């Protein structure tokens, strides 16, 4: 028989008379006449839902999917891996944004208490065996009603309070953070006025700041009512706001908010309904972001680390799974997303949510391998291969020689700067400087070098090759340190000019003045290294923005080292550090003629309060704009 039990979440049916067009069943595919459907959860992208179906002697979980938020739900399929071990009723289910991680509460044979929290992972259309979330999340007490944040890192849940409010069991609301290895930490019992009297369940909204919870407390309309509170920057919560548009004199206990926060789902007499969520209860507006990270050459997905940063103090760290990552960012801002993966050059993109405040953002990030094999084809003017050419090659960033094998192949770093010279009997010597870049993938990293001159005693074979390249420059391979040779053309700072002030468009509170020395606060270097880490891009991006918006500006970049090791070596290392920042600027479109690079070695080291050198902060780059 159907709907014998009146559910806890019961809208005042007078609401239907007022807004019949606003409240509607979620789908005929999900709701049935024979059974009770409840405990719905919907993924943040709106394409996956999981719900419970209560039958005469059992409770079963089902999954349904759809192609978009505007499409109807497909025919539900039972989650057999969970149903085969499920005993008794569950209270709620909760999905991460991408719909690939499910948490639910249940009484299973391997439980630790009255009710525990379990999780399962989705692979395609199937789910893994459910796993107990374990200690210290689960205890011998009742743990239930889980609500996971859309990034899967924060879980809200309830624990038994060991007292009753009349005949109603009471709980307290807790929060915990999920670690990368699947463990739990930072347990916290939410403070008053959230845990005030008798709480039942909670739901964290997509912005991960706004919490809806069910509570039985004085001043309510009767029974459990829904309240909403918001987490503040100082860690406090606002005074709970009565969700009066839905509260009645009955018990309101469980609801779910859609990923874009525009609607709610809840149970009404054994069916699942949806209705609009008023604007005043939608929390912070967030935009769904879907990123795909692939190898630029093979187009295969890459597991990478993403850092979505608004500024140096506000960032979100994520990991891709099978090259994909889905999350949400606050509308009205512009973000820098830095992408890092083992064996690949760092890459970053901009996501502008100032102009794009509706809909969603989808983007593909192509990353180049850090190492790739280049093949040199040495040709004569007729396009034939010269077999006895000899190579000399230098890594201009490290001043280290490179070995080119007998077939003309060499293993290089992506983004490296190299010099190669070629000699062959009867031909003019050839020299070239080049940077390994994505564009070379079009020719499969084959570089054709054409030698001119008299051809004598050569054994040649015809080769099918791309058209020969133009001979570039005949410059000698530098033997001394030339780390910043291309950044010497900019004029020196003129301190006689009046001070000018500039503000960033992205953040007008950030002000720069000419002739004032600034440290790239977020850019520090490892020992004996001039590599800029991806998490340090924020400050340099501000400098890029400043110079892009004000093309008349020049910049002096000054590198420094600590006092460890040889002073002469440290002098060169400090210059290479400044040049790394200069290279970043030029890759971002700043002319090298606007950049002056200098190294100051061990001069002006940073000391702490005791007078000892702070070596990690001494390894830095400072700049002046003028």
Residue pairs with C-beta under 8 A, 6 or more apart in sequence:
1 34
1 56
2 32
2 33
2 34
2 35
2 36
2 270
3 36
3 269
3 270
3 271
5 36
5 54
5 270
6 269
7 36
7 38
7 267
7 268
7 269
7 270
8 224
8 251
8 252
8 253
8 254
8 267
9 251
9 252
9 253
9 254
9 255
9 266
9 267
9 268
10 248
10 250
10 251
10 252
10 268
10 269
11 23
11 246
11 248
11 266
11 268
11 273
12 248
12 250
15 23
15 246
16 23
19 275
22 275
22 276
23 273
23 274
23 275
24 273
24 274
24 275
25 31
25 271
25 272
25 273
25 274
26 40
26 73
26 265
26 271
26 272
26 273
26 274
27 64
27 72
27 73
29 64
29 72
29 73
29 74
29 75
29 76
30 37
30 40
30 49
30 51
30 62
30 64
30 73
30 76
30 272
31 37
31 271
31 272
32 53
35 53
35 54
35 55
35 270
36 53
36 54
36 270
37 51
37 52
37 53
37 54
37 267
37 270
37 271
37 272
38 51
38 52
38 54
38 254
38 267
38 270
38 272
39 51
39 52
39 90
39 91
39 92
39 93
39 104
39 254
40 49
40 50
40 51
40 93
40 256
40 265
40 267
40 272
41 49
41 50
41 51
41 92
41 93
41 94
41 95
41 102
41 256
42 48
42 49
42 95
42 256
42 258
42 259
42 265
43 49
43 95
43 96
43 97
43 98
43 99
43 259
44 95
44 96
44 97
44 98
44 99
44 150
44 206
44 259
44 288
44 326
44 328
45 69
45 97
45 98
45 99
45 259
45 288
45 290
45 326
46 66
46 68
46 69
46 258
46 259
46 260
47 65
47 66
47 67
47 68
47 69
47 99
48 63
48 64
48 65
48 95
48 99
48 122
49 63
49 64
49 65
49 73
49 95
50 61
50 62
50 63
50 79
50 93
50 95
50 102
50 104
51 61
51 62
51 64
51 76
51 93
51 272
52 59
52 60
52 61
52 62
52 89
52 90
52 93
53 59
53 60
53 61
53 62
54 89
58 86
59 86
59 88
59 89
59 90
60 78
60 79
60 83
60 86
61 78
61 79
61 82
61 83
61 86
61 90
61 93
61 104
62 76
62 77
62 78
62 79
63 76
63 77
63 79
63 125
63 127
64 73
64 74
64 75
64 76
64 77
65 73
65 74
65 99
66 72
66 73
66 74
69 258
69 260
77 125
79 120
79 127
81 120
81 126
81 127
81 128
81 129
81 130
82 104
82 120
82 127
82 130
85 108
85 109
85 129
85 130
86 106
86 108
87 106
87 107
87 108
87 109
88 106
88 107
90 104
90 105
90 106
91 105
91 115
91 144
91 145
91 201
91 254
92 104
92 105
92 144
92 145
92 146
92 147
92 201
92 254
93 102
93 103
93 104
94 102
94 103
94 104
94 146
94 147
94 148
95 101
95 102
95 103
95 148
96 148
96 149
96 150
96 151
96 152
97 150
97 151
97 152
97 206
97 259
97 288
97 326
97 327
97 328
98 324
98 326
99 122
100 121
100 122
100 321
101 119
101 120
101 121
101 122
101 148
101 152
102 119
102 120
102 121
102 122
102 127
103 117
103 118
103 119
103 133
103 146
103 148
103 155
104 117
104 118
104 119
104 130
104 146
105 115
105 116
105 117
105 118
105 143
105 144
105 145
105 146
105 157
106 115
106 116
106 118
106 130
107 114
107 115
107 116
108 116
108 118
108 130
108 132
110 132
111 132
111 138
112 132
112 134
112 135
112 138
112 139
112 140
113 138
113 139
113 140
113 141
113 142
113 143
114 141
114 142
114 160
115 142
115 143
115 144
116 132
116 133
116 138
116 143
117 132
117 133
117 137
117 138
117 143
117 144
117 146
117 155
117 157
118 130
118 131
118 132
118 133
119 130
119 131
119 133
120 127
120 128
120 129
120 130
120 131
121 127
121 128
122 128
132 138
133 184
134 183
134 184
136 184
136 187
137 143
137 155
137 157
137 176
137 184
137 187
139 159
141 159
141 160
142 158
142 159
142 160
142 171
143 157
143 158
143 159
144 157
144 158
144 171
145 157
145 158
145 171
145 200
145 201
145 202
145 254
146 155
146 156
146 157
147 155
147 156
147 157
147 201
147 202
147 203
147 204
148 154
148 155
148 156
148 204
149 155
149 204
149 208
150 206
150 208
150 259
150 327
150 328
151 208
151 316
151 318
151 327
152 178
153 177
153 178
154 175
154 176
154 177
154 178
154 204
154 208
155 175
155 176
155 177
155 178
155 184
156 173
156 174
156 175
156 202
156 203
156 204
156 211
157 173
157 174
157 175
157 176
157 202
158 171
158 172
158 173
158 174
158 199
158 200
158 201
158 202
159 171
159 172
159 174
160 169
160 170
160 171
161 169
161 170
161 171
161 172
161 198
161 199
163 170
164 170
164 198
165 197
165 198
165 216
168 198
168 200
168 216
168 224
170 197
170 198
170 199
170 216
171 198
171 199
171 200
171 201
172 189
172 190
172 195
172 199
173 189
173 190
173 194
173 195
173 199
173 202
173 213
174 187
174 188
174 189
174 190
175 186
175 187
175 188
175 190
176 184
176 185
176 186
176 187
176 188
177 184
177 185
177 186
178 184
179 185
180 319
189 195
190 237
191 236
191 237
193 229
193 237
193 239
193 240
194 211
194 213
194 229
194 237
194 240
196 215
196 217
197 215
197 216
197 217
197 218
198 215
198 216
198 217
199 213
199 214
199 215
199 216
200 213
200 214
200 215
200 216
200 224
200 253
201 213
201 214
201 253
201 254
202 211
202 212
202 213
202 214
203 211
203 212
203 213
203 254
203 255
203 256
203 257
204 210
204 211
205 211
205 212
205 257
205 261
205 282
205 283
206 257
206 259
206 260
206 261
206 283
206 286
206 328
207 261
207 283
207 284
207 285
207 286
207 328
207 330
209 230
209 231
209 283
209 284
210 228
210 229
210 230
210 231
210 283
210 284
211 228
211 229
211 230
211 231
211 237
212 226
212 227
212 228
212 243
212 255
212 257
213 226
213 227
213 228
213 229
213 240
214 224
214 225
214 226
214 227
214 252
214 253
214 254
215 224
215 225
215 227
215 240
216 223
216 224
216 225
217 225
219 242
220 242
220 247
221 244
221 247
221 248
221 249
222 248
222 249
222 250
223 248
223 249
223 250
223 251
223 252
224 251
224 252
224 253
225 242
225 243
225 247
225 252
226 242
226 243
226 246
226 247
226 252
226 255
227 240
227 241
227 242
227 243
228 240
228 241
228 243
228 281
229 237
229 238
229 239
229 240
229 241
230 237
230 238
230 283
231 237
232 238
241 281
243 281
245 278
245 281
246 252
246 255
246 264
246 266
252 266
254 266
254 267
255 264
255 265
255 266
256 264
256 265
256 266
257 263
257 264
257 265
257 277
258 264
258 265
258 277
259 288
259 328
260 286
260 288
261 277
261 282
261 283
261 285
261 286
262 276
262 277
262 282
263 274
263 275
263 276
263 277
264 274
264 275
264 276
264 277
265 272
265 273
265 274
266 272
266 273
266 275
267 273
284 330
285 330
285 331
285 332
285 357
286 328
286 329
286 330
286 331
287 328
287 329
287 330
287 331
287 353
287 356
287 357
287 358
287 359
287 360
287 361
288 326
288 327
288 328
288 360
288 361
289 308
289 326
289 327
289 328
289 329
289 351
289 360
289 361
289 363
290 324
290 325
290 326
290 360
290 361
290 362
290 363
291 306
291 320
291 324
291 325
291 326
291 337
291 362
291 363
291 364
291 365
292 301
292 323
292 324
292 362
292 363
292 364
292 365
293 301
293 302
293 303
293 304
293 306
293 320
293 323
293 324
293 325
293 339
293 341
293 364
293 365
293 367
294 300
294 301
294 302
294 323
294 364
294 365
294 366
294 367
295 301
295 302
295 344
295 366
295 367
295 369
296 366
296 367
296 368
296 369
296 438
296 441
297 368
297 369
297 372
297 441
300 323
301 320
301 322
301 323
301 324
302 320
302 323
302 341
302 344
302 367
303 319
303 320
303 321
303 322
303 323
303 341
304 319
304 320
304 323
304 339
304 340
304 341
304 344
304 365
304 367
305 317
305 318
305 319
305 320
305 339
305 340
305 341
305 534
306 317
306 318
306 319
306 320
306 325
306 337
306 338
306 339
307 315
307 316
307 317
307 318
307 337
307 338
307 340
307 534
307 535
308 315
308 316
308 318
308 327
308 329
308 335
308 336
308 337
308 351
309 315
309 316
309 335
309 336
309 337
309 338
309 537
309 538
310 330
310 333
310 334
310 335
311 507
311 538
312 521
312 522
312 538
312 539
315 538
316 327
316 329
318 325
318 327
319 325
329 335
329 351
329 353
330 353
331 353
331 357
332 353
332 354
332 357
333 353
333 354
334 350
334 351
334 352
334 353
334 354
334 506
335 350
335 351
335 353
336 348
336 349
336 350
336 351
336 537
336 538
336 541
337 348
337 349
337 350
337 351
337 365
338 346
338 347
338 348
338 534
338 535
338 537
339 346
339 347
339 348
339 349
339 365
339 367
339 534
340 346
340 534
341 367
343 369
343 370
343 371
344 367
344 368
344 369
344 370
344 414
345 367
345 368
345 369
345 370
345 414
345 415
346 534
346 537
347 365
347 366
347 367
347 368
348 534
348 537
348 541
349 363
349 365
351 361
351 363
353 361
366 438
368 414
368 415
368 438
368 441
369 414
370 413
370 414
371 411
371 412
371 413
371 414
372 411
372 412
372 414
372 436
372 445
373 409
373 410
373 411
373 412
373 445
374 409
374 410
374 411
374 412
374 436
374 440
374 445
374 446
374 447
375 407
375 408
375 409
375 444
375 445
375 446
375 447
376 391
376 404
376 408
376 409
376 410
376 420
376 422
376 447
376 449
377 385
377 408
377 446
377 447
377 448
377 449
377 463
377 465
378 385
378 386
378 389
378 408
378 422
378 424
378 449
378 451
379 385
379 386
379 448
379 449
379 450
379 451
379 463
379 465
379 468
380 386
380 427
380 450
380 451
380 455
380 458
380 460
381 450
381 452
383 462
383 463
383 465
383 468
384 460
384 461
384 462
384 463
385 460
385 461
385 462
385 463
386 424
386 427
386 451
386 458
386 460
387 458
387 459
387 460
387 461
388 424
388 425
388 458
388 459
389 408
389 422
389 423
389 424
389 451
390 422
390 423
390 424
391 404
391 408
391 410
391 420
391 421
391 422
392 401
392 420
392 421
392 422
392 423
392 477
393 401
393 402
393 403
393 404
393 410
393 418
393 419
393 420
393 421
394 400
394 401
394 402
394 418
394 419
394 420
394 477
394 478
395 401
395 402
395 416
395 417
395 418
396 417
396 418
396 419
396 433
396 478
396 482
397 416
397 417
397 483
397 576
399 478
399 481
399 482
399 483
402 410
402 412
402 418
403 410
404 410
404 420
412 418
412 436
413 436
414 436
414 437
415 435
415 436
415 437
416 435
416 436
417 433
417 434
417 435
418 433
418 434
418 435
418 436
419 431
419 432
419 433
419 475
419 477
419 478
420 431
420 432
420 434
420 449
421 429
421 430
421 431
421 432
421 476
421 477
422 429
422 430
422 431
422 449
422 451
423 429
423 430
424 451
424 458
425 456
425 457
425 458
426 453
426 454
426 455
426 456
426 457
426 458
427 451
427 452
427 453
427 454
427 455
428 451
428 452
428 453
428 474
429 474
430 449
430 451
430 471
430 474
431 473
431 474
431 475
431 476
431 477
432 449
432 471
432 472
432 473
433 472
433 473
433 475
434 447
434 472
440 447
443 466
446 465
446 466
447 469
448 465
448 466
448 467
448 468
448 469
449 469
449 471
450 468
450 469
450 471
452 471
478 485
481 572
481 575
483 572
483 575
483 576
483 579
483 597
483 599
484 575
484 576
484 578
484 579
484 582
484 597
484 598
484 599
486 592
487 557
487 579
487 582
487 592
487 595
487 596
487 597
488 596
488 597
489 592
489 593
490 554
490 555
490 556
490 593
490 594
490 595
490 596
491 554
491 596
492 556
492 596
493 515
493 554
493 556
493 624
493 626
494 626
495 515
497 514
497 515
497 626
499 513
499 514
499 515
499 516
500 513
500 514
501 511
501 512
501 513
501 514
502 511
502 512
502 513
502 546
502 549
502 550
502 553
502 625
503 510
503 511
503 512
504 510
504 512
504 542
504 545
504 546
504 549
505 545
505 549
506 542
506 545
510 542
512 518
512 546
512 625
514 553
514 624
514 625
514 626
515 624
515 626
516 624
517 622
517 623
517 624
518 622
518 623
518 624
519 620
519 621
519 622
520 536
520 539
520 540
520 543
520 581
520 620
520 621
520 622
520 623
521 539
522 535
522 536
522 538
522 539
523 532
523 536
523 539
523 540
523 581
523 620
523 621
524 536
524 616
524 617
524 619
524 620
525 531
525 532
525 577
525 619
525 620
526 619
527 562
527 564
527 619
528 565
528 573
530 559
530 573
530 576
530 577
530 579
530 580
531 580
532 540
532 580
532 581
532 584
537 584
540 581
540 584
540 585
541 588
543 555
543 585
543 623
543 625
544 584
544 585
544 588
544 589
544 590
546 553
546 625
547 553
547 555
547 585
547 590
547 594
547 625
548 588
548 589
548 590
551 594
553 594
553 625
553 626
554 594
554 595
554 596
554 625
554 626
555 585
555 594
555 595
555 596
555 623
555 624
555 625
555 626
556 596
556 598
556 623
556 624
556 626
557 578
557 579
557 581
557 582
557 595
557 596
557 597
557 598
557 621
557 622
557 623
558 578
558 598
558 599
558 600
558 621
558 622
558 623
558 624
559 573
559 574
559 575
559 576
559 577
559 578
559 579
559 581
559 597
559 598
559 599
559 600
559 620
559 621
560 574
560 577
560 599
560 600
560 601
560 602
560 603
560 604
560 605
560 618
560 619
560 620
560 621
560 622
561 570
561 571
561 573
561 574
561 577
561 601
561 602
561 618
561 619
562 570
562 602
562 605
562 613
562 615
562 616
562 618
562 619
563 570
563 602
563 605
563 613
563 615
563 618
564 570
564 615
567 601
567 602
570 601
570 602
571 599
571 600
571 601
571 602
572 599
573 599
573 601
574 599
574 600
574 601
575 597
575 598
575 599
576 599
577 599
577 619
577 620
577 621
578 597
578 598
578 599
578 621
579 597
581 621
581 623
582 592
582 595
582 597
585 595
586 592
586 595
605 613
605 614
605 615
605 618
606 613
606 614
606 617
606 618
606 620
607 613
607 614
608 614
